[in-house]
Amino acid sequence: MKRVFRITSILSISLFFLLWILSKTTSISIFDNADVRLVLVLSYLFISMRYYQIEVREKNELIEKLNHRLSERK
């Protein structure tokens, strides 16, 4: 699940930059849609937040496990 979040966030921010560059360099109006770019940025922010929440949770579990092992040794 974590990998899916990471790939999706990279994909959404890449699409945002691609649309932004195309809107600045071409005169085709389909690339100049700010709503689509806004949705891509918001999806990037939300998905990145979920990814880092999972990352922090896993690291906290590892810290707890290591603390437990350390306390057993004493």
mmCIF file of the C-alpha atoms, coordinates in Angstrom:
data_MODEL
# 
_entry.id   MODEL 
# 
loop_
_atom_site.group_PDB 
_atom_site.id 
_atom_site.type_symbol 
_atom_site.label_atom_id 
_atom_site.label_alt_id 
_atom_site.label_comp_id 
_atom_site.label_asym_id 
_atom_site.label_entity_id 
_atom_site.label_seq_id 
_atom_site.pdbx_PDB_ins_code 
_atom_site.Cartn_x 
_atom_site.Cartn_y 
_atom_site.Cartn_z 
_atom_site.occupancy 
_atom_site.B_iso_or_equiv 
_atom_site.pdbx_formal_charge 
_atom_site.auth_seq_id 
_atom_site.auth_comp_id 
_atom_site.auth_asym_id 
_atom_site.auth_atom_id 
_atom_site.pdbx_PDB_model_num 
ATOM 1  C CA . MET A 1 1  ? 0.000  0.000  0.000   1.00 0.00 ? 1  MET A CA 1 
ATOM 2  C CA . LYS A 1 2  ? 2.854  2.304  0.811   1.00 0.00 ? 2  LYS A CA 1 
ATOM 3  C CA . ARG A 1 3  ? 4.379  1.757  -2.599  1.00 0.00 ? 3  ARG A CA 1 
ATOM 4  C CA . VAL A 1 4  ? 1.062  2.597  -4.304  1.00 0.00 ? 4  VAL A CA 1 
ATOM 5  C CA . PHE A 1 5  ? 0.864  5.857  -2.365  1.00 0.00 ? 5  PHE A CA 1 
ATOM 6  C CA . ARG A 1 6  ? 4.407  6.769  -3.339  1.00 0.00 ? 6  ARG A CA 1 
ATOM 7  C CA . ILE A 1 7  ? 3.916  6.001  -7.040  1.00 0.00 ? 7  ILE A CA 1 
ATOM 8  C CA . THR A 1 8  ? 0.601  7.862  -7.148  1.00 0.00 ? 8  THR A CA 1 
ATOM 9  C CA . SER A 1 9  ? 2.028  10.950 -5.474  1.00 0.00 ? 9  SER A CA 1 
ATOM 10 C CA . ILE A 1 10 ? 4.980  11.063 -7.868  1.00 0.00 ? 10 ILE A CA 1 
ATOM 11 C CA . LEU A 1 11 ? 2.656  10.551 -10.810 1.00 0.00 ? 11 LEU A CA 1 
ATOM 12 C CA . SER A 1 12 ? 0.280  13.331 -9.742  1.00 0.00 ? 12 SER A CA 1 
ATOM 13 C CA . ILE A 1 13 ? 3.026  15.911 -9.180  1.00 0.00 ? 13 ILE A CA 1 
ATOM 14 C CA . SER A 1 14 ? 4.667  14.921 -12.476 1.00 0.00 ? 14 SER A CA 1 
ATOM 15 C CA . LEU A 1 15 ? 1.377  15.365 -14.317 1.00 0.00 ? 15 LEU A CA 1 
ATOM 16 C CA . PHE A 1 16 ? 0.922  18.736 -12.640 1.00 0.00 ? 16 PHE A CA 1 
ATOM 17 C CA . PHE A 1 17 ? 4.306  19.958 -13.862 1.00 0.00 ? 17 PHE A CA 1 
ATOM 18 C CA . LEU A 1 18 ? 3.702  18.537 -17.316 1.00 0.00 ? 18 LEU A CA 1 
ATOM 19 C CA . LEU A 1 19 ? 0.355  20.335 -17.597 1.00 0.00 ? 19 LEU A CA 1 
ATOM 20 C CA . TRP A 1 20 ? 1.863  23.534 -16.225 1.00 0.00 ? 20 TRP A CA 1 
ATOM 21 C CA . ILE A 1 21 ? 4.710  23.475 -18.747 1.00 0.00 ? 21 ILE A CA 1 
ATOM 22 C CA . LEU A 1 22 ? 2.349  22.669 -21.612 1.00 0.00 ? 22 LEU A CA 1 
ATOM 23 C CA . SER A 1 23 ? 0.005  25.481 -20.590 1.00 0.00 ? 23 SER A CA 1 
ATOM 24 C CA . LYS A 1 24 ? 2.918  27.942 -20.697 1.00 0.00 ? 24 LYS A CA 1 
ATOM 25 C CA . THR A 1 25 ? 4.385  26.740 -23.989 1.00 0.00 ? 25 THR A CA 1 
ATOM 26 C CA . THR A 1 26 ? 1.332  25.908 -26.115 1.00 0.00 ? 26 THR A CA 1 
ATOM 27 C CA . SER A 1 27 ? -1.808 27.774 -26.992 1.00 0.00 ? 27 SER A CA 1 
ATOM 28 C CA . ILE A 1 28 ? -4.062 24.729 -26.689 1.00 0.00 ? 28 ILE A CA 1 
ATOM 29 C CA . SER A 1 29 ? -6.706 25.559 -24.110 1.00 0.00 ? 29 SER A CA 1 
ATOM 30 C CA . ILE A 1 30 ? -7.069 22.006 -22.796 1.00 0.00 ? 30 ILE A CA 1 
ATOM 31 C CA . PHE A 1 31 ? -3.729 22.328 -20.974 1.00 0.00 ? 31 PHE A CA 1 
ATOM 32 C CA . ASP A 1 32 ? -4.718 25.659 -19.403 1.00 0.00 ? 32 ASP A CA 1 
ATOM 33 C CA . ASN A 1 33 ? -7.273 24.142 -17.029 1.00 0.00 ? 33 ASN A CA 1 
ATOM 34 C CA . ALA A 1 34 ? -6.447 25.282 -13.498 1.00 0.00 ? 34 ALA A CA 1 
ATOM 35 C CA . ASP A 1 35 ? -9.027 22.963 -11.930 1.00 0.00 ? 35 ASP A CA 1 
ATOM 36 C CA . VAL A 1 36 ? -7.252 19.845 -13.137 1.00 0.00 ? 36 VAL A CA 1 
ATOM 37 C CA . ARG A 1 37 ? -3.919 21.157 -11.871 1.00 0.00 ? 37 ARG A CA 1 
ATOM 38 C CA . LEU A 1 38 ? -5.505 21.998 -8.516  1.00 0.00 ? 38 LEU A CA 1 
ATOM 39 C CA . VAL A 1 39 ? -6.909 18.473 -8.193  1.00 0.00 ? 39 VAL A CA 1 
ATOM 40 C CA . LEU A 1 40 ? -3.485 17.035 -9.022  1.00 0.00 ? 40 LEU A CA 1 
ATOM 41 C CA . VAL A 1 41 ? -1.786 19.167 -6.363  1.00 0.00 ? 41 VAL A CA 1 
ATOM 42 C CA . LEU A 1 42 ? -4.403 18.339 -3.752  1.00 0.00 ? 42 LEU A CA 1 
ATOM 43 C CA . SER A 1 43 ? -4.162 14.643 -4.531  1.00 0.00 ? 43 SER A CA 1 
ATOM 44 C CA . TYR A 1 44 ? -0.378 14.863 -4.250  1.00 0.00 ? 44 TYR A CA 1 
ATOM 45 C CA . LEU A 1 45 ? -0.638 16.545 -0.852  1.00 0.00 ? 45 LEU A CA 1 
ATOM 46 C CA . PHE A 1 46 ? -3.206 14.091 0.510   1.00 0.00 ? 46 PHE A CA 1 
ATOM 47 C CA . ILE A 1 47 ? -1.454 10.989 -0.801  1.00 0.00 ? 47 ILE A CA 1 
ATOM 48 C CA . SER A 1 48 ? 1.936  12.191 0.435   1.00 0.00 ? 48 SER A CA 1 
ATOM 49 C CA . MET A 1 49 ? 0.444  12.850 3.848   1.00 0.00 ? 49 MET A CA 1 
ATOM 50 C CA . ARG A 1 50 ? -0.950 9.303  3.999   1.00 0.00 ? 50 ARG A CA 1 
ATOM 51 C CA . TYR A 1 51 ? 2.390  7.877  2.820   1.00 0.00 ? 51 TYR A CA 1 
ATOM 52 C CA . TYR A 1 52 ? 4.325  9.706  5.527   1.00 0.00 ? 52 TYR A CA 1 
ATOM 53 C CA . GLN A 1 53 ? 1.787  8.720  8.182   1.00 0.00 ? 53 GLN A CA 1 
ATOM 54 C CA . ILE A 1 54 ? 2.390  5.081  7.316   1.00 0.00 ? 54 ILE A CA 1 
ATOM 55 C CA . GLU A 1 55 ? 6.139  5.705  7.273   1.00 0.00 ? 55 GLU A CA 1 
ATOM 56 C CA . VAL A 1 56 ? 6.069  7.295  10.741  1.00 0.00 ? 56 VAL A CA 1 
ATOM 57 C CA . ARG A 1 57 ? 3.875  4.509  12.106  1.00 0.00 ? 57 ARG A CA 1 
ATOM 58 C CA . GLU A 1 58 ? 6.316  1.872  10.852  1.00 0.00 ? 58 GLU A CA 1 
ATOM 59 C CA . LYS A 1 59 ? 9.277  3.724  12.307  1.00 0.00 ? 59 LYS A CA 1 
ATOM 60 C CA . ASN A 1 60 ? 7.512  4.096  15.652  1.00 0.00 ? 60 ASN A CA 1 
ATOM 61 C CA . GLU A 1 61 ? 6.819  0.366  15.692  1.00 0.00 ? 61 GLU A CA 1 
ATOM 62 C CA . LEU A 1 62 ? 10.475 -0.327 14.965  1.00 0.00 ? 62 LEU A CA 1 
ATOM 63 C CA . ILE A 1 63 ? 11.568 2.038  17.747  1.00 0.00 ? 63 ILE A CA 1 
ATOM 64 C CA . GLU A 1 64 ? 9.210  0.337  20.185  1.00 0.00 ? 64 GLU A CA 1 
ATOM 65 C CA . LYS A 1 65 ? 10.500 -3.080 19.172  1.00 0.00 ? 65 LYS A CA 1 
ATOM 66 C CA . LEU A 1 66 ? 14.116 -1.992 19.595  1.00 0.00 ? 66 LEU A CA 1 
ATOM 67 C CA . ASN A 1 67 ? 13.378 -0.364 22.948  1.00 0.00 ? 67 ASN A CA 1 
ATOM 68 C CA . HIS A 1 68 ? 11.714 -3.559 24.092  1.00 0.00 ? 68 HIS A CA 1 
ATOM 69 C CA . ARG A 1 69 ? 14.705 -5.639 23.013  1.00 0.00 ? 69 ARG A CA 1 
ATOM 70 C CA . LEU A 1 70 ? 17.043 -3.223 24.738  1.00 0.00 ? 70 LEU A CA 1 
ATOM 71 C CA . SER A 1 71 ? 15.087 -3.371 27.974  1.00 0.00 ? 71 SER A CA 1 
ATOM 72 C CA . GLU A 1 72 ? 15.133 -7.186 27.856  1.00 0.00 ? 72 GLU A CA 1 
ATOM 73 C CA . ARG A 1 73 ? 18.913 -7.204 27.682  1.00 0.00 ? 73 ARG A CA 1 
ATOM 74 C CA . LYS A 1 74 ? 19.331 -5.186 30.852  1.00 0.00 ? 74 LYS A CA 1 
# 
